[in-house]
Amino acid sequence: MAVICLIIAGISGGLIGGMGMGGGTLLIPLLTLFCNFSQHAAQGTNLISFIPMAAISLALHAKNGLLRMKYLPSIALPAAAASIAASFAAMKFDGELLGKVFGCFLIVVGTLSFVEAVFVKKETEALPLLLGESKKPFEKNK
């Protein structure tokens, strides 16, 4: 039964992660709630499962021209630095507290996503528009 639970969690996380929406937001709760993982173990397992998911998704997004490589240094370098700091901090937190913080994060992100989807009319991507680029939301990079 445990293997089936892990397979279902992996498929669910892969579906969401493959769409670029953060598979860990689903995978971590599935691992802690249904597969009996500690919060720390779920987060670590999510990180290692993220590598193949990200590689495949990245290749497909690149093939479809959906990458904005010129923004990579501005996003990836601060993200890498923050992830180092957050990894050290997470190891200092008790698993129960870490789970509560993660749960609050999911509530906030879920609420914001819901409000945006229901109440905000979004016809363009904000950053490219501010930078004078394409006004079409899904236009491929050139």
Secondary structure, DSSP 4 states (H G I P E B T S, - for coil): -HHHHHHHHHHHHHHHHHTTS-THHHHHHHHHHHS---HHHHHHHHHHHHHHHHHHHHHHHHHTT---GGGHHHHHHHHHHHHHHHHHHHHHS-HHHHHHHHHHHHHHHHHHHHHHHHH----S-HHHHHTT--SSTTPPP-
